[in-house]
Amino acid sequence: MFRLIFPRRVVAVPRIIHRNLQSDKKIVEELVGPPDPVSNLRPYKFERRHNETKYEVKLRLLRQDTQTFNQNFWKEHNTKFKQGREKYMNMLKREKYPNEKDK
């Protein structure tokens, strides 16, 4: 079960994981937070169960590593983009309107 956490409410979204080929289903709870203001990605909290198989542990750890990588990558990319955009806009204003201070 995913829980989407918004500033004032929590929304539950079910997620079903099949443990084996029979109809045995386990409900998993994961938390999803509000988007990061810089990276625009929603942070996930992955549930750690006491009876995880070694493959489930490996999958959970890979998902956590991927989430961390994506968060860092997009935070750095968006920061550089915003700084470059500001620099370009200031340069464009100086070249196009050299005598006008209010632009």
SVG drawing of the C-alpha trace seen along z (x, -y; Angstrom):
<svg xmlns="http://www.w3.org/2000/svg" viewBox="-6 -55 32 77">
<polyline fill="none" stroke="black" stroke-width="0.4" points="0.0,0.0 1.4,-3.4 0.6,-6.4 0.8,-9.6 1.6,-12.3 0.3,-15.8 0.7,-18.8 -2.7,-18.3 -3.8,-14.7 -2.6,-11.2 -3.9,-9.2 -3.5,-5.4 -2.9,-3.7 -2.8,0.2 0.2,2.0 0.1,5.8 3.2,8.0 2.9,11.6 5.0,13.9 4.6,17.0 2.6,18.5 -0.4,19.3 -3.0,16.6 -1.1,15.7 -0.8,11.9 0.9,9.6 0.1,5.9 3.2,3.7 3.1,0.2 5.4,-2.4 5.3,-6.2 5.4,-8.8 6.0,-12.4 5.4,-15.7 7.6,-16.8 11.0,-18.2 11.0,-22.0 14.3,-21.7 14.4,-18.2 10.6,-18.0 10.8,-14.3 8.6,-12.7 10.6,-11.0 9.8,-7.3 10.1,-5.5 10.4,-1.8 9.0,0.7 11.4,3.2 9.7,6.4 11.1,8.9 10.5,11.9 12.0,10.5 13.8,12.9 17.3,12.1 15.9,11.0 13.3,8.7 16.1,7.1 18.2,6.7 15.3,5.1 14.5,2.8 18.2,1.7 18.4,1.1 15.2,-1.0 16.6,-3.0 19.9,-3.6 18.1,-4.5 15.9,-7.0 18.9,-8.6 20.8,-8.8 17.8,-10.4 17.2,-12.8 20.9,-14.0 21.1,-14.1 17.9,-16.2 18.7,-18.5 22.1,-19.3 20.7,-19.6 17.8,-21.9 20.1,-24.1 22.6,-24.5 19.8,-25.1 18.2,-27.9 21.6,-29.5 22.4,-29.4 19.0,-30.7 19.4,-33.7 22.9,-34.4 21.6,-34.3 18.7,-36.5 20.9,-39.1 23.3,-39.0 20.5,-39.4 19.1,-42.4 22.5,-44.1 23.0,-43.6 19.5,-44.4 18.7,-47.2 22.1,-48.8 20.7,-52.2 17.5,-51.1 17.8,-50.2 14.2,-49.1 14.2,-46.2"/>
</svg>
